[in-house]
Amino acid sequence: MPTKSTTKTAKTTKPKTASARVAAAPRAIEVAIPDSYTPISMWGYFAYTFVFAIPVIGWIICICLAFMANNHNLKNFARSQFCWLIIYVIVLCLLAGFGILEYAFQALTNH
């Protein structure tokens, strides 16, 4: 005897009035973000970029925040700035090693 297979489908009803549509709208769930994951504002990024650009002192602050910051967003931003600092130092050493840096300084001072 063949078995009868039935599938159940969910029935949805569409609201007929405007007030019912508003009530049926999905609600946003507010989640508390831990302090270690709070986002950095646009002005925060601007200020940190400005501070990291200060020679020697900014670089020390960048290294400290890259390894010791409590906020993960700030720590990752400081690490990215630290990587750029390392790239700049490597490029500067390569330019100095090939003599291009000396040639550029002589060209600037002779004019």
Wavefront OBJ file of the C-alpha trace (Angstrom):
o trace
v 0.000 0.000 0.000
v 1.542 3.309 -1.012
v 2.226 5.753 1.789
v 0.922 9.225 1.544
v 3.587 11.852 2.116
v 2.476 15.176 3.327
v 4.564 18.270 3.661
v 3.652 21.063 5.956
v 4.104 24.594 4.827
v 3.862 27.674 6.956
v 1.033 29.955 6.071
v 1.634 33.642 6.306
v -0.983 36.276 6.442
v -0.470 39.711 5.069
v -1.627 42.591 7.211
v -4.471 44.499 5.635
v -4.112 47.830 7.379
v -1.207 50.248 7.638
v -1.093 49.997 11.438
v -0.862 46.219 11.207
v 2.061 46.549 8.778
v 3.955 48.787 11.188
v 3.361 46.374 14.043
v 4.577 43.447 11.931
v 7.830 45.156 10.948
v 10.990 43.480 12.289
v 12.456 45.120 15.330
v 16.105 46.005 15.759
v 17.811 44.173 18.548
v 20.142 46.280 20.611
v 23.230 44.473 21.770
v 25.617 45.814 24.356
v 29.111 46.080 22.860
v 31.923 45.277 25.288
v 34.333 48.101 26.050
v 37.152 46.270 24.295
v 35.209 46.374 20.998
v 33.743 49.882 21.037
v 34.197 51.556 17.670
v 36.531 54.494 17.162
v 34.940 57.659 15.802
v 36.079 59.389 12.633
v 37.677 62.153 14.710
v 39.399 59.482 16.788
v 41.034 58.015 13.694
v 42.007 61.528 12.587
v 43.582 62.332 15.964
v 45.449 59.032 16.198
v 46.794 59.474 12.656
v 47.979 62.967 13.585
v 49.650 61.705 16.796
v 51.327 58.757 15.037
v 52.796 61.154 12.442
v 54.827 63.017 15.088
v 58.453 61.892 14.736
v 59.874 59.664 17.495
v 57.207 60.410 20.148
v 54.351 59.428 17.840
v 56.191 56.298 16.791
v 56.671 55.281 20.427
v 52.974 55.896 21.113
v 52.102 53.861 18.020
v 54.203 50.916 19.179
v 52.768 51.092 22.707
v 49.166 51.155 21.462
v 49.862 48.390 18.932
v 50.799 45.993 21.702
v 49.098 47.282 24.861
v 45.758 48.938 23.902
v 42.622 47.504 25.525
v 40.381 48.407 22.574
v 40.759 45.904 19.726
v 39.881 48.489 17.064
v 42.535 50.889 18.344
v 45.057 48.063 18.621
v 44.449 46.980 15.015
v 44.655 50.567 13.739
v 47.931 51.130 15.610
v 49.292 47.856 14.198
v 48.449 48.954 10.661
v 50.203 52.290 11.230
v 53.184 50.424 12.701
v 53.350 48.252 9.557
v 53.437 51.411 7.425
v 56.221 52.765 9.621
v 58.249 49.587 9.045
v 57.656 49.838 5.273
v 58.833 53.483 5.273
v 62.004 52.562 7.172
v 62.773 49.686 4.772
v 62.263 51.898 1.704
v 64.426 54.631 3.244
v 67.206 52.119 3.963
v 67.022 50.774 0.400
v 67.202 54.284 -1.052
v 70.168 55.122 1.162
v 71.871 51.827 0.334
v 71.620 52.356 -3.409
v 72.834 55.947 -3.173
v 69.603 57.395 -4.508
v 68.973 59.280 -1.283
v 72.397 60.961 -1.427
v 71.857 61.917 -5.055
v 68.452 63.416 -4.207
v 69.945 65.502 -1.354
v 72.718 66.787 -3.617
v 70.203 67.725 -6.307
v 68.145 69.639 -3.756
v 71.074 71.528 -2.241
v 72.747 72.509 -5.537
v 69.718 74.408 -6.831
l 1 2 3 4 5 6 7 8 9 10 11 12 13 14 15 16 17 18 19 20 21 22 23 24 25 26 27 28 29 30 31 32 33 34 35 36 37 38 39 40 41 42 43 44 45 46 47 48 49 50 51 52 53 54 55 56 57 58 59 60 61 62 63 64 65 66 67 68 69 70 71 72 73 74 75 76 77 78 79 80 81 82 83 84 85 86 87 88 89 90 91 92 93 94 95 96 97 98 99 100 101 102 103 104 105 106 107 108 109 110 111
